[in-house]
């Protein structure tokens, strides 16, 4: 079947697939008219491409040491210079994108669904379930995210896997609050009551009707939170509790380069630029998605 613009924008879609594709097409059109969102999408697309094709983009091995070429400034051979062990910083930044993308994706996959389910259950059932789940949520929200992540990593031990788990554990409460608020606004809606009259169970109502309606707000919040997740991961790496050597994690690279910041500025500055650029990309894209997907924000 050939998908045409008329088919995508049909006011009376013949199937759920056609409606979903039409909605996606409209969202993409609206994002295309937002310059900052386009810039953010380009940055995130560049991150994904860099992570996928790192072996071909990198000019050197990210872990091979060459002490005869240590602390060289940026040049045509070493585009971002070399570090204290003679390793090519450009190649380490490129391969570090794989670690950053892995952390971001796994935290989003773990934290967002967990928070979505907890918030939907609390909002739908109310009563003691709401009080218990939201009390737990408030306990997590009352503590600084980075400090809480440090506590979990210290208990679990250093390493990228434990860092991902710790960041996910500290990230889900915000999503639970959003899902609960969304659920409270729609749990008494007429279509929910109609589904109840048809004999649908609470599990089916939550899974098939409430959770999909909370997805748009969740996507926006997850995208906006990516910058914070990257900074938290970099902070854990900076103090040695994230990815362990010789993995080229951006925060750990900054930590090792801070000793040379005055004379060999590129050692710490280059991975710092990478963190700033990717964080801005997620912020720009998240703002664009909020304008498109959040009707309440757009109407203000």
N, C-alpha and C positions, 0 to 999 in steps of 0.2 A: 504494500500500500504506500502510495506517495503522500507524504504529509505536507499539506499546503497551509499557507497563512490563514485562509478562510476556514479550513478545518479546525485549526487550533483555536481560532477566535469565535467559533460557533456559539451563539447564545444558548442553544439547546443541545449540549453534547449528548451523544448517543450512548456513551459508556463512561465508566469511572476513569478509565485510562485516558480517554480523550479529554476529560475535564482536568485531570492532573497535568497532562502535557500542556494544555492550554494555559493553566495557571503558571506553570514553569516558564512558558514562553513570555507571558506578561511580566513576570518577575525579572526575567533577563532583560527585557526591553527597558523596564524602569531603572534597573541597575546601570544599564548602558548610558543613561542620561545623567548619571551621577559621577562626575569626574573623579572624586576621591574614592568612590567604590570601585571604579575601573582601575585606578592605580593600585588599590589594595588587592584586587583580584589578580593583577599582573604580578605583584610581589609574591603572593601566595602560590600562583602558578609557577613562578620561577623557583620558589623553594621546592615544590614538588618535583619539577623537572630536574633540578640540581640533585635532589636526593636519589631519584631513580637512576640517573645517568652519571653518578659521582665518579665511577671508575674511568669514564671517558672524558669527563670535564676536568678532573684533577690532573695536574702536570707532573706530580711526583707521588711517591708513597706517603701516606699520612703518618706513618710510624717509623719509617727508615731514618736512622740517625746519620749525620755527617758532621762530625765535630770540626772538621776543617773549614766548614762554611757556616759556623754558628753566628747568630745575631747579625746577619747581613741585611742591609736596608732593601726596600722594594726595588726591583730591577726587572729587566726583560726576561731574566731566567727565573727569578723568584718574585712573582707579581706582588706579593704582600710581605716579602722578606722571609727570614728564617728565625726560628726561636733559639733558645739557649742550647739545644741539642742538635742544631743544624737541620731541623725538620722544616719542610716547606709549609708556611702558614696558610697560603692559598689552598693547598690540598687538604690541610687539616680543617679549614673552615668549610670546604665543600663536603667532606665526609661528615663533618659535624652536623650538617643539615639533616642527615639521615637520623641521627640521634634525636635532634630537636623535633623532627616530624613524627618519629616514633612515640616520643613522650606525649606530644600534643594529641595525637590520634588515640592512643591507648587511654589517656586520662579522660578524653571526651567520651569514648566508648564505655568506660566504666562508670564515671561519675554522673553523666547526664541521664542515662536510663535509670540508674539507682535513685537519683533525686526525683525524677519524673514519677516513678512508681510510688515512692514514699509519699510525695506530695498529693498525688491523685487519691491514694487510699485514705490519707488523713482528711482531705477535703470532702470526699464522697461519703464516708461513714460518719465523720464527726464524733462527738462524744468522747469516750475514754481513748479510742484509737487516735483521735486527733490530738488530744492532750499529751499522750505518751510520745507519739512520733514527733510532734512539734517541740516538746520539751527537750528531746534528744537533739533535735535540729538546732534549737537555741543554744544549747551547751556548746556545740561545735562553732556556731556563729559568734559566740561571745569571745572566742580566743583568736588572736592574730593568726592568719593562715600560715605564714612562713614559720612562726614559732611552733605551731602545731605540727607542721610537716617535719620540722627538725626533731621534735619529740618522737614521732613515729619512726623516722629513719634511724634515730639513735637506738630505738628499741629493736628494730628489725635488722639493722646493720647496713653499712654503706653498700652502694651498688645501684645501677640504673633501674633494676626491677623493683627494688624496695622503694626507690625514689618515686617511681610511677605510682605504686600502691599508696604511698604517703600523700602525694599530691591529690590523688583521686579521693582519698578519705576526707581530705580537707575541703574539697571542691563541691561535693554533692549537696550540702545544706542549702546553698543559694538556689539551686535548681528545684529543690523540694518546696521552698517557699513560693516560688513562681508557679509551680504546678498546683499547689494547694489553692492559691488565689484564683487561678483560672478555673479550677474545679468548682470552687464555691459559687462562681458566677453562672455555671451551666448545669449543675447537678439537679436543679429544679426546673430546668427548661422543659417545654412541652414535648420535644422529641424524645427526651430521656424518659419522661412519664409514659409516653406512647410505647417505647421499647419495654418498659417494665410491665405494662398491661399485656404485652405479647408473651410474657413469661421469661424474658431474658434474665439471666443471673447477674449478680453484681459484678462478677469477674468479667463476663462478656460485655457488660455496659462500660466498665472501666477500660477494657482492652480495645474494644471496637469503636467506641463513641467518644469517650472523654480524652484518652491519651492522644489520639490524632489531633484533637482541637488544641491541645497544649503544645504541639510540636513547633509551631511557628515561633512562639515566644522563646521556646527552648533553644532553637537554632540561633536566634539573635543573641541570647545570653551566652551561649557556648562560644560563638565567634568572638564576642567582645572579651570573654574571659581568657582567650588563648594567649593574649599578651601577658596577662598575669601568670599563667601557667608557665610560659617560657621563662619569665623572670624568676619565678620560684625554683624552677629546675636549674637555672643558671646559678642562683644563690646556693643551692645545695651542692652543685658542682664546685663552686668557688671555695667552699669550706671543706671540700674533700668528702662529702657524703653522697654525692651523685655518682655519675659514671666514673669508673676508676681508670687510672693510667694503664695502657697508653691510649685509651679511647680519646678521640679528639672532640671532647665536649666543650662547648663555647665558654661556659662558666669556669671550668677548670683551666682552660687556656688563659683566661683573664687573670686567674689567681696566680698562675706561674709567671705571667708577664708583668705583674705589678712590681716585681723587684727591679725591672729594667725600664720602668715607665718614664724616667727622666731622660735617659740617654738613648734607649732603643724603644721608642714609643710605639712602634708598629706591632710589637709582640702582644701587647694587651689591647691596643686600639682596634685592630682589624676584627677580632671576634666580637668586640664590643659594638662595632658598626653593624655586624651581622645581626646581633640581638636587637638593636634599635630598629633596623630596617624591617625585619620580620614582624616585630611587635607592632610597628606602625601599619604594616600591611593588614594585619588582623583587625586593628582598630578601625581603619578606613573601611574595610569590607563589612565589619560589624555595624558601623553607623549606617552604611547604605542598606544593609538588610533590615535594620530596624525601621528605616523610613518606608521600606516596601512592605514588610511583613506585619508590622505592628500598626493596625488601623487607629488605635487610641493615640499613639504618638504622632501619627501623621495628621490627625484632626486637631491637634493642639495649635 
